[in-house]
């Protein structure tokens, strides 16, 4: 019996309330893919992804090309969850090249399957029910010293305990940021920094970071993406963990760090990894091998991706070192679900306080923000 009567795709552009800047890009709105999976009864499942050229080499048009190539085959071949798993496995190399494109499709199909069962994603996938509280990191973008201090103050008033700081590549400016953190009593064990591939050599990175090294416990993507040996040398010299983001987009890249898992953290973003099933594969391997994870987020994710990331975060709890995202309407002018998933006091998101989270989310189709290809 056919599951998918139709797959639809749009660009999703929702304006930000404020612009967000880091070393690789400045954004004023989302740049996302929106997919809908429709069954013969007219029931709709929803999926989203955030293609980033500087992360996976994708853009909106490449995602459309992947979608157009596989739409007919998916509609005829995927009739149940096992079919979806089989399709994912059989097209692994293609998904490796277009993970964000596949993410939006996969999430839409999973959502449709869950809605047909009136179940949560966890029930559909045979995972434990979501439970407890998820603790989010305050992310502070690359900005002036005064703007940094103001944003930090707002985060502290909410009660955030973990912080991620985007580096600028300007030593005095970044040193000033760490001075502000220190004067506010924030300890290095609660601070991660993100360089977004600022340096070309371990020597350059070490020279820049050494004077600030006592202010953080881990650095994300300091060198050219994929320079595992250079980042390994930097980790050893500084005595800090290195977080892999652009350098880690699929499970087979665990082979690059097999000799020293203890030096690394993986930034696991559902969109970057190629959807929920592949993200769970990474999370489960990390738990089995005691590899630390940060459940990350692309800037501009709606609550749809926030919800998918919670499934991964729960599986990853034994090795979870941080979680990002859940900004919802704090960053976006509008969200896509009836009750947006947004962190509250102390950066916490409580399952108990969001009972609707245990069922398929109530999506408000964002017609005003959908654009045709």
N, C-alpha and C positions, 0 to 999 in steps of 0.2 A: 504494500500500500504506500502510495507516495506521500511524503511529509511536506515537501516544499512545493507549493504552487508557484511561488514567485520570490525572487530576491531583488531588492531595490537598493540603490546607493545614491547618496548626496554628499556634497561638501557641507560641513557644519562650521559656521563662523559666528561666535558669540563674542561681543566686545568685552574686554576686561574693564574693570573699574579703575585700575591703574596699570601702567605699562610695566613689564617685567624684563629685566636685562641681566644677561650674564655674558661670559667671554665669547660665546658662540652665536648669540642672537639676541635681538630685542623684539618683544611681542606686545601688540596692543589688542589682539583678539585671538580666539582659538583658531587653529588650523587643523581641522579634524575630519574624519570620515564617519558618516552615519549610515548604517545598513539596517534594513528591515527584512526579516524573514517571515513570509506569509504562508499559512496552510490553506487547505481547501475550504475550511470553515470561516476563513477571514481572520483567524487569530494571528496576532503579530508579535514577533520577538524582535528585540532591539539590540544593536551592537554599535560600538564606538571604537575608534583608535586614533592615535596621534602620530602620523608619519613625520619623521624628522630626517632631513637629508644628512645632517652632521652626526646622526646616531646610526641609522641603518641604510643610508643612501636612498631612502624613499622620498617621494613627494606625492601630492594629491593625484597627479596624473598617472604616476606609475601604479598607484593603488587602483585607479580606475581600470588600467590595462589588465592587471591581475584579475580583478572582478569580472571583466568582460570575457576573459579567456575561460574562466572556470564556472561561470554562473549556470550554464545549461547542464554541465556535468554534475554539479552539486545538486541541482534540483532533481535529477533523475537517479542519482546514486545514494544520497543520504536520506535514509528513512527512519533512523533511530540513533541513539547515542553510540552504539558499537560501530555503526557505519561511519559516523563522524570521526571516531577514533581511528578507524581503518584508513579513511581518506587522509587524515592528518599524517599518519605514519607513511603512507604510500607517496605522499607529496612533500616529504620532509625537506628535500633539497630546494624545491621551489619556494617553500615557506621560509626557508633560511634567507632567501634573497628578498622576500616581501613579507616580513613578519607583521607589520602593522596592517597591511592589506588583509591578511588572513585573520588577524585578531578581530576586526570588526565583523567579519562574516561569521567566524566561529561563535563569538559572543551572542550574535543575533540568533543563531541556530540553537545554542544552549538555552537561551532565554525562552525561545518558542517551545522547546521540549519541556522546560520547567513549567511553563504556563499551561501546557496541555495536561500535565500531571497535577496542577495546582500545588506545586511544591517549590521549595527553595533550591538554589543551585547546589547546596550541600546535600540535600536529599537526593537530587538527581544523580549526583556523582558518588553517592555512597560515603560521604564524609560526615564527621560529627557536626551537629548543629552549631551555629555561631553562638559564642558565649563570652561573657566577660567584657573587658574594656580594652580598647586599642589606643595606644599612646602615640601621638603625632609629634613630629619635629617642626620647630619654627624655622622656616627658610627665609634667609635675608639676602636679597639680591645685591648685585654690584651697584653701589650708589655712594653718594658723598658721605663724609663723616657725620654731618648733621642729620641727614636723612636716615642713615644707619642707626644713630642714637634714638631718633624718634620711633623708628619701627621696632627697635629692641624694647623700648619702653612700653609700647603697646602690647607686644608679646608677653612681657613680664607682668603687666597688669592682668592679663588673662591667666597667667600662671604657668606658662610653658617652662619645661625643664630641660629639653634637648634642643640644640641649635645646629643649623647648617649654614655656613657662611660662604657665599660666592666670592672668590678672589678676583681682583681686578688686574693683576700684573703690574701694579704700581706699589712698590715696597712701602713707601711712607703712608699711603692711604690704607693699605691692608694692616700695617702695624698699628695704626690708629684705631682700627676696628677692634683688634685684639686688646688694646688698652681699655677700650670702652667695656668690653666683655669682662675683663679682669676687675675693673673698678666696680662692676655691678655684682661681683662675687660669683661669677659663672666659672666653673671648673673645667679644666681641659678634658676630663672624661665625658663631658656632656657636649662637646663641640666637634663637629666634623667640618671640613672645608672642601670646597669643590673648585678645582682649577680649570675644568673644561679644556684639558689638553693644551695648557699654556706653554709648556717648555718642550724643547726638542731633545734634551740630554739630561741624564741624572745629575750631572755636575751643575748645570744651570739651575735645575730645580732645587738642589741641595743648597746652593749659594743663596737663593732667594728665601727658602723656607727655614733654614737653620735658626735665624734670629727669632723666629716666631714659633718654633716647634714645641715649646712648653705650653702653648695655648690651645692645642687640639690633640685628639688621639688618633685621627685617621684623615687621610687626604684622598679625594676622589679624582681619578683621571688626571694625574699631573703631567703625563707625557703624551706623545702621539698615540692614538688608539692602537692597541695591539702590541705595543712595545713591552711585553711581559718581562723580559730580562732587565730592561732599563728600570722598570717600576720595582722589580725585585731588588735591584741594587739600591734604589732610593729608600725602600722600606727598611732595608738592613742598616743603611747609614743613619737614617733619622730615628730608627727605632719606633716607627709608626706603622699602623695598618694602611694598606692601599685599598681603596674601594674601586672596583671595576664596574664601569657603566657602559660607555660606548665600546669598550673592549670585550664585553661579555653579553652576547645576545642569544646564545643557544647552549644546550646542555653539553654538547661535545667539546666546548671550550674549557670544561673542567680539566681536560688533559693538559692544558697549558700551565696549570698551577698544582698539578698532582704531587709534585715533590715537596711543596711547602704550603699546604692549605692554611696553616696558622697565620700566614702573613696577610691574608686577603679577606675582604668582605665583598659580596656581590650585591650590586644595586639591581634588584629584580623589579622591572616595570612590565606590567602585563602586555601593554602595547608593543614594547620593544622585543619582548620574548616570543611574540607570535601567538598570543592568546592565553586562555586560562589553562588548558590542558598541558601545554608546553611549560607554562610557569609552574604548575604543580609538579611536573617532572623535575625541574630544577630545585624546587623547594624540598622535595622528598629526598633527593640525592644529598643536598646540603645538610639536612637533618641526620642522615645516615653517616655522614663523614665529618660532622661537627664543623661545618663551614659557616661563618657568620653571614647573615643576610640583612640587607636594608630593603624593605618593600617600598620602592620608589614610585614616582608619579611624573608624568609629563606635565609641563605647565599648560593649564587650560583644560585638563580633564574635567568632565562633568561627573555627577554622582553615579552615573552608570559604570564608569571605570573604577570609581572609588569602591563601589559595591563588589565588583569582581576581585579587586585587590584584597578585600577582607577575607575572601575564601582562601587566598594564598597565605595571608598573614596568620590565619589561625593554624594552618598546617605547619607554618614555619616558626611557631612560638618558641620551640626549644633553642633555636639559634638566632632569633630575631634581635637585632641590635638597634633598629630604628625603623620608623615608618613615616612616609611623606604623603602629602596630598590632603584630601577632604576639605579643600578650601571652599567648594561650592560657590554660593552667592557672595561670599566675602571677596572673591576675585572676579567672578563672572556677573555680568548684568542679569543673567537669567540662568536657571538650571533646567534640566530636562525631566526631573521626576517631581512628583507631587510633594514629597517631603524630603528635601535635599539632605544628603548625608554630609554634615559639617561637624568638625571638632568643636567642643565646648570648652568649659573651664579646664585649665591645666593641659589643654591640647588633647583632651580625652574624647573618645567616641564610645558611648556605652550601648551595648546591644539591648540591655534592659530598658533604656530610655528611647529606643527606636524599635518597638515591637514589630512594625511593618517590615523590618529588614528580613524577617524569617519567611516572607512570601515574595513572589515576583514583584519588583518595584512598580509603582504606579507611574508610568511614563506620560508626561505631557509632551506630545509630539511638537517639536520646536519649529513650526512652520515658518516663523518669521526669520529664522536663522539658517534655513536650508537653502542651498544653491545647487542648481543643476550643473552637471558636467557639460 
